[in-house]
Amino acid sequence: WTSLFIDINLKMGDYVIILETADKDLLEFVSNRIRDEGLLVSQSSHPEDKQKVALIVSAPQHIIQQEAESWCILKSDTKGFKDEYSVGEHDTFLKPYVSVDDALFSPSEVAYITYEILKKIQMKDIPDCFPRVKQGILITDPLLLSLERAQMVECWPLHSTNDNKKNAWEFGPFHRSFCDRVEHYFGSNVALYFAWLKNYIFWLLFPGILGTLVFIYHYMNPHINVDNSHVSPFFTLFVVFWGVLFVKSWDRQCASFTCSWGISHVRWRREIRSSYQGQKRISPITGVPERYFPDGQRLFRYAVSVAVTLFMLIIAFFVMVISLNLQGYIHKFSYSKNYLLYPSISWLCDDGQYFDPKGHGPYPFVLLYIPVIIHVTIIQVLNRIYQVVANILTTWENHRSPAQHENALFVKRFFFEAFDCYIALFYLAFIENDIVLLRKELVSLYTVDSIRRLATETILPFITRKISRIIDSTENEANPVLYKDYDKIEYEQFDDYLEMVIQIGYVTLFAGAFPLAAPLSLICNVVELYSDTFKLTYVTRRPAVHRSTTIGVWSTLVKGLVLLSIFTNLYIFCYTSEQLLNYAPSLFTVTPLAPEDARWSGSDHVHNVAPGAAMTVTAILTALEHVMLAVVAGLWILISGVPSTVTDELSRREYVKFQRNHGNIIHGVSGATGYFDRTTTDEQLRGKLHHE
């Protein structure tokens, strides 16, 4: 699994374009347009489907150098500084330290530059052999975009084919150079995910150790549980502040990585999705023909998307109600018994029945977990159905750029799947006010979902890999990498991020109810790190390289969960559990439950706010909430999201760029002039910057 990235030491990667056509004139037109840009093209027919032809595209070294200079790619010079690449100063730059060959440009940079060249190739002419599509094609449209509109092209970077691959198992996921090696081959978009996951694993050590100690304390004191524990509030407080420190730590680490990789700034460009439709007009920016879709029409489509999503959420809510009826959480003594209790279903969890929550039914160690397994399974089915629905809705919304499309899709899927995962927990915490049942449901959902992830993301891919090796040994080896890659699935990063963000919700939103969430997540995420490495190396195609500077909307969602955890944990502390009762017993009344009533609850008694004490409890909740928000805001302000070393390096790059554009001379406030060259030391540079 840790034989990292089988192609890390291979020659510069090629791009493959799969055209679903056997028209020789069209193939010649596409090949010639690509060759006109200086790229090399070779053809390979599919051994079984003659309607599919592969164009293998590679960029010569001089083209790579020219494009790297035009794209302002940063490379390390002999002093160790990052500077914009220049063809004229080629010999003054050093190859990446993780490189295993003599190439100056990494495989990810070559793949990125090659794809950027492919994307900017324009039609210039529309031959008769070119398929007509209903959206129409403009001569200024990119070639790949037009082929995608005709639904006749697939394009992705090939894994390298060097026979002398270096087995990099010794550079496992926890080696210090791991993320640099990932960026070297796959690019920053993939590398930032692994860097974020490693950072998350490291920070889980702290609540993991403390959560384990809390669990041991509860285990050694049977009369203490999450409901009446004196230590749980302090653990909850720690987790909330831990979440803030984790977020700020990632901001700083992300800035450090992107700075060291030389991608702290990415040139702006206007990208258009292949399925984008609109009226033809003259662009007010470029002055050339373009497609335009009015925002007013998109607002109507947003409204339809909201309505469809709400309908799907109602279905998810109904599934939650059925599940809670089957598990005995909604019963004849529930607050919601009048409208959420279904006797035709809930009888299955009566005393002695199949799903009796007390284990008095037949086969209690098997049937007792059936409702949870059914619930998790239906959640996954609904998520897959909504994934298709969300794709259709987001495509229909007709976003112009891929980034706008992805953000709209991410928001839809995250809120739907988060609702699916958390709605039952919120019901038990804030409607039933039963922390013991909340903990039981949380443990059940977390455990079953972790087993599912282990099976689908680790065991199944491993078995699939073994089978594929047997099949590959009997296949046509004329161009093995191409045909092996063609049968692989496309890499989907969304699900990897989503699982981790949902897990952060389990750890932070209900910290006091499930202290073991952090240590269990730590173990699961170590397995996840290895399985994602295996999946990316052997199971999926090599993803397109994106020079991302952040993890995007996921960082915002994590920050939102950390902020929300303040309110959820305070409500659990004051109302759901007896934790506040331990410190202020006069504010509550405790009522014992009859044996028949207690069998449905997580405890043999209930606590309620004492008459006349409601305002006091609310005031305590409000005061604690304000104090915690103030502390969180203070930490947010005091801890910079960018290390000073990164700020200095970015300032140095701007300084060098300014000098290059203004004759290498700057004037200080005293009128003195200063000069900068590659021999200037870091201390001298800092002095000059400080003086200016």
N, C-alpha and C positions, 0 to 999 in steps of 0.2 A: 504493500500500500504506500509506503513512503519512498519507493523508488520514483522520486519526484519527476513528474513531467518528462516523460520519456524522450522528449525532443529538445532538451535544454541545451545540448551541445551540437545541434544539427545545423546544416547550412541554412541560409536565408529561406524563410518559408514562402511557398507559392500560394496563390489564390486559385480556386477552382470555380468556374462558372458552368453550371449545368443548364444547357438549353434543351428544352423539350421540342425539338424540331429536327427534321432530317433535310430541310431545304438547304441545298448547297449555296444558293445565292445569299440567303440570310446569314448563314454561317460565315461566308466570305465577307459580307458587309460588316458584321460584328467584329470579326478578327482584324480586318483592315483598320477599323476605327480605333481598335486598341493598339495596333502596331503604330498608328500615326502618332501616338503619344510616347513612343519610344519603348514600349513594353514588349516583352517576348511572349509569343503565344504558340502553344502546341495543342493538337486535338487528340482526343481519345474517345472511342465509341464504347458505349456500355455493352458488355458481353451478352446481355440477355435482351435488353430493350433498345432496339435500333433507333427509336424515336428520341433517345436521349444522347446528347453529345457533350462531352466535357471539354471545355477550353481551360487549359492550365496556364495561368498567367504569372510571369515573374518579372521583376524589375532589374535591369542591369545596374551595376554599381554606380556609374556616373549619373544615372537618373535618380538613384537614391540620394546621392550627395546633393544634387541640384534642388530636389524637393525638400530635403532636410534644411537647406539654407533658406529657402523661401518660406518654410513653415516655422522658422526660428527654433528648430530643435536644439535643446541645450545638451552639451556634452562636457565632460570633465577635461580641463587642460592639464598641463604638466605641473601646475601648482596645486591641483586638487579643486580648483574653483569650477563652477558650472558657468559656461559661457555659450552664447549663440554660435552654432556651427557655421563655419565659413569654408567654402571649397578651397580658397586661397591659403588658408591656414590649417589644412587637413592634418598635416604632420604634427601639429602642436596639441592635438587632442588624444586622449587615452581611451583604450577600450574599457568597457565595464569590468569591474573587478570580479564579477561572478561569471564572466564569459569564459568559455573553455576553448575558444578558437581565437583567431587574430582579427575578427570582425570588429570594426568600430561601432557599427549600429547593431543593436540587439534584435533578435527575431521579432519582438513585439513592435519595434520601431519600423522594421522593414514591412511587416504586415500592415501596419497603420498607414505608412506612406503609399504602399501599393494600392490599398483600398481607396485612399483619398484620390489617387490619380484616376482609378476606375470610376469613382463617383462623379468626377468633374468632366468626364468625356461627354461631349454633347452630340446630339444627332447630326446637326448641320444639314442633313438631307434625309428625306423619308423615301426610301426606295419602294418600288411596287411590291417587292417581296415581303415588306414589313407588315405584320398583322395590324388590322385596324381595330381599335378599341373605342368603346362608346364615349370615353372621356375626351378623345381626340389627342393628338400628339403635336407638340410644338417643336420646331427645329432647334429651339434653345433648350429643350428638355434634355436632361442627362440620359445617356444611352441605357444604363442599368435601370433607371427609373421607368423608362418607356417599356423595357422588357418585363419589368415587374407588373406594370399596368396590364400587359398582355398575358400575365400569369403563366409565363413560360421560362422563368429563370430562377435558379437557386445559386447562392454565392456564399462561400465561406473560406477561411484560410485553412490550408492543409497542414496536418502534422508533418514535421520534417521526416526525411527518409534516410538519414545517415546511418550506415550499418555499425558505426563505431560509437553507438550511444554510450554515454557514461552513466553507469548505475549510481544514482545519487541517493541511495537509501540512507547513507550516513548523514545527509543533510535533511533530516526529518522536519516535520512541521514545527518543532520547538527549537530548531537551530536558529541562531540569530540572523543568518542570511536567508532564511526561508522566504520571507516576503519579497526581498530583493530578487530572488531567483524566479519567483512567480511573476513579478512585474517584468523581468527580463524576457520572459517567454510569452506570457499571456497578456501583459499590459496592466495598467493601473486599475482598471475597472474590476478585474478579478482579484488582483493583489490586495486592494483595499478591503474586499470582503474577508479575505483570510486574515489580514491585519486586524480588522475589527473583531473577528471571531477570537483570535488569539488574545487580544486585549480584554475581551469580555471574559474569557476563561481565566485569565490572570486575576481580574478583579473579583470573580466569583469565589476565589480562595478565601476572602475575608468573611463574607456572610456564610460561606460554606462551613468554615471552622466554627464560627459562632453559632450557627444554626444547629450543627451537630452537638455542641455543648448544651444548647437549650433542650434538644431532644433527649440527651442522656439525663439531664436534670429531671425532666418530666417522667422519664422511664423509671428512674430510681425513687421517685415520689409518686406512687400510684394515685394518691388523692389529689394530685395536681394535674391539670390538663390545660389545653390552650384556652379554655373558657375562663378559668380562675387563676391563671399563672401570674405571679408577680414579676417575672423576668421577661415575659413576652412583650410588654410595652416598650421596654428598653431595646429589645431586639428589633422591634418595628421601627423605632426612632433611628436606630443605626442603619437599617436598610434604606430608609428614605434619604438620609444624608449620603449613604453609599452610592445611591443612584445618581445624585448630583455630581459626586466626585468621579464616578465612572464616565459620565457624559463629558465632563470637562477634560478628563484624561484622554479620551478618544479625540476630542477636538485638537488637542495639542499633538498627539501622536500622528493624527492624519496630516496636520500641517507639516510635521517633520518629514514624514514619508514623501509627500508630494514635492516638497522642496528638494529632498535628496535625489528624487527621481527626475527632477528638472521639469515638472509639469504644474508648477504653482500657478501658471497663467496659461490658458488655452485660447488660441485665436478664435474670435467669433466668426461664425459662418451661418448662413441661412440654409437649412436642410429642409427638404420637402418629402413628405411621405408618398409612397407610390400610389396609395389609394385616395390621396387628397383630391377632391373635386371642387370645382368652382367656376365662376364666370371668368372669361378672359379679359384682362385689362393690362394697361401699361404700368409697370411697377413705379411708384413714386420714389423708390430708393435707387434702383438700378437702371430704370428707363427702358427695360426690355419687357416683352410680353410675359405675363404670369397669370396664374389662377388666383381668384379671390373669392372667399366665402364670407358673407356678412355675419357679424357677431349676433345680430338679432335673430337670425334663423337658428343659430347654434343654441341660443337660450331656450327655444322651444324644445330642442332635442335634449337639452339638459333636464327639462321638466319631465319629459317622457322617461328618461333614464332613472330619475328619482322615483317616479311612480312604479316602474318595473322592479326597482331594487326594494322598495317598501313592500311590494307584494311578496317578493322572495323572503324578506325578513319576517313577514307574518307566518310564512310556512315554517321558517326556522324556529320561531317562537312556539308554534303549535307542536313541533317535534320535541322541544324542550319540555313543554307541559306534559306530553305523553310519557316522556322519559321519567320525569319527576313523579308522576303517578305510579309508574311501574316500580320505582325504587322506594315508594312509601314516603317521599318527602312532601307531597301534597296529599293530605288526608282529611278526615272529617273534622279535625281540630285546627286545621290551618286557617290563617287569616284570609286566604283566598279561596276557601272551600266552596263558597257560593257560586263562583264562576270558573274556577279552574279544576275542580274535582270531577273526575269522570268515573262513577262507580262501576261502570261496565269494564273498566280497565284496572282500577285501583284494587279490586278484590283479589287480584293475583298476588298482592303483597300482604294480604291479611294473615293472621296468625295461622301457621301451619300450611300456607299455600306455597306455590312454586317459588315465588320471589320474596318470601318473608325476610325482611331486613335483619331480623334477630337470629336468622339461621335455624329456625324451627321447621322449615319445610324439607321436602325430599332433596337429596343431594345438595346440601347447602354450600359446599365448597365449589360447586360448579354453577348451579342455577342462579346463585346470588349475584354473580357478576354478568349474567346475560344482559340485563337492561343497560348496564354501562357500555358493554361491548356494542350493543345495538345502537346506543346513542352516539358513540364515537364513529361507528361505521356510517350512520346516516349523516352525521356532520361532514364526513369526508365526501360522501356522495353529493350532498347539497353544495359543498364548496366546488366540486368539479363541475356540477351543472351551472353554478353561477359564474365560474371561470369562463365557460362558453358564452353565457349571456352577457357578461361584462365585456368580453372581446367584441361581441356584435354591437353592443350599445356604444362602446367607445369608438369603434370604427364608424358607426353611423353619425356620431357627433362631429366627424370630419375635422379633426385637428390637423393643422398645417405641418407641424414639425414632429419628428419622432419623440422628442423630449416631452412635448405637450401631451402627446398620445399616451406615453408611458406613465406620466404623472397622473393623468385622469384614470387610467386603468388601475394603477397602484392604489389610489385612494378608494376606489370602488371595492376592490377585492379585500383590502385590509379591513375596512370598516365592516364589511359583510362577514368575513371570517372571524374577526375579533368578536363581533356580536354573537356569532355561532358558538364560540368557545367560552365566552364570559357570561352569557345571559343567565344560565342556570346558577352560576356562582353569585351573581348580583341578586338574583331572586332570593336565594337562601340567606345572603348577608343582610339585605336591606328590606326585604318583605317579611320573611319568616323570622329574622333576627336570631338565628340559631347558628352559632359559630362551630358547634360540634358537627352538625350536618354539613356545614360549609366545608369544614376540613375533610370530612368523609368524601364528599363529592369531588373536591379538589384533588385529593389523593387518587381517587378512582380515574378521573379524566386524565390526570397527568401520567399515571402509570400505564394505562392502556394506550395513550397516544405515544408514549416513549417506546413501548414495545412495537407499535406500528411503524414508527420511524426507523427503529433498528432493523426490522424485517425488510421494509421497502427500500431503504437507502444504504444498507450495508450487506445484509445476507443475500438479498435478491440480486443486486448488481454483481456480487462476487460469483454467484452461481451462473449468472448470464455470461460473465467474462469467461468462465471455464468452458461453458458450452460453445461460445463463439470461437475459442481457440481450436476446439475440435473441428468445428465447421470450416474455419479458415484454412486448415491444413489440407482440405480437399478442394478448395476453390481455385479459380483462375488467378494466377499470380502475375499477370502481365503488368498490372499497375496496382499492387495490393493496397497501398495506403489510400488511394482514391476510392476504391470500391468498398473498403472497410469503413472509411469515413462516411460514405454515402448512406450506408445502412444504419449509422448511429443516429441517436436522437439529438435534437438541438439543445444546447445548454440553456437551462432556465434558472436564472439567478434569483428570481422573485421568490420562489418557494423556500429557498435557503434562508433568505433574509426574513421572510414572514414567520417561519417556524421559530427563529431566534427571538424576534420581537414579541410574538405571542408568549414565549417562554418568559421573557422579561416581565410581562404582565403577571404571570403566575408568581414570580419571585417577589415583585414589589407591591402589587395591588392588595394582596392578601397575606402579607408577610407574617403577621401574628397568628394566622390560622394554620400555616404549613411551614414551619421553620426548616424542614428537610428539603424544601424546594430548591434552595441554593446548592447544597452539596450534591443532590441528585442531578441537578442541571450541570454542575461541574463535570461529573462523570460522563453524562450523556454528550456533552459538548466536545469532550476529548475524542469520543468515538465519532462524533459528527465531523470533526476536523479531519480525521483519517479517511472517513468514508467519502467526504466531499473531494479530497485529494484523489482518491481512487476513481470516483465517478468522473471527474474532470479529465483524468488521464486516459481512461480506458472505455468509458461508457458513452460519453457525449462527443460531439464534434468539437473541434477547437473553436472557441467563440471569437467573434470579431473583436478587434482591439479598439477600446475606447479610452482615450486619455482623460479619465475622470479625475477630478480634484477632491471630490467628497463622495460619501455614500448616498448622497441625495436626500430624498424625502424620508428615508429610514431614520436618519439622525433626528429629524423633527418629530417623528412618531415616538421614538424612545424618550425624547424630552417630554412629550405630552404625557406618556405613561408615568414617568417619574413625578411629574406635577400632580397628576390625578391620584397617585398613591398617597399623597398627603391627606386628601379628603376621605378616601375609602378606609384607610387605616385608622383615622381619627374617629370615623363613625363606628367602626368595629370596636374600638377602644371604649367609646362612651355608651353605645347602645346595644350592639350585637352581643358582645361578650360581657363578662362580669369583671373585667379588668379595672374599670373605674370604680366599681362597687368595692373592690378591695381597699381602695384608698379613701373612698367617701361613702361608707355604707348607709349613712343617714339619708342619702339622696334616692335610695331605691327600696323597694319592698320585694321580699322573696316569698313565693307561694309554692308549696309542695304540690306535686302532681299525683293524681291517683294512678295506680299501676296500669290501668287500661290506657290512660292518657300518656303516661311516661314512655310506653313502648314505641310511640310515634316520634318522640322527641329525642334529642341528643343528650338530655339530662333528665333527672327525676324532679326538677323544679324549674320554675321560670322566675325571672326578675323583671320588674317594671319600674319605671320612674315613679317615685313617691308622689302623692298628691301635693301640689304646690311647689314641687322641685323641678318642674320642666324648664322653667326659665333659667334656673341655676345650671342645670346640665347643658342647656344650649349655650349659655354664656361661657362655660368651661370649654366646650367644643370650639366656639368662635375664637376665644382667647388663644387656645393652643394652635389653632389653624393660623392665626395671624403671626404668632411667634415663629412657627415653622416656616411660613412663607418668607418672613423677614430674614431668617437664617439662610434659607435657600437662596434668596436674592443676594444676600451678602456674599455667599460663596461664589455665586455666579459672577458677581462684579469683581471680586478680589482675585479670582483665579483666571488669568488670561487664557484665551483659547489658542494663542499662538506663542510659542516659546521665543524668548528674546534672541536666541541664536538664529531662528528662522527669520525673524524680522530684520536682523542685521544682514543676513545673506540676501534677502529680497531687496533690501536697500542697496547693497553692493551691486547687484545685477542692474538695477535701475541706474545707478551711478555710472557703471561701465557703458551701458547703452547710451546714456546722455553724452558721455565723453566721445563715444564713437560718432555720434550724430552731430557733434559741435566741435570737431577738430581736436579732440583730446585735451582741451584746455578749459578750465573753469576758473572763475574769479571769486575769491573769498570776499567777505564783508569788509576786510581791511584793504582790499585792492590787490593783494598778493595773488600770484597765479600758482597753480599746482598741477603736476603732471602725473599721469597714471599709466603704467604699463604692466605686463605680466610678471615683472620682477618685484613689483611692490608687495611688501609683506602685509599680512593681515593686520598687524598692529598699526602700521603706517596708514592703511586704508581706513581703519576705524578712526584714527586721529583726524584724517582729512574729512570724513563724514561728520564727525562730531564738530569740527571747526565750521563746516558749512552750515 
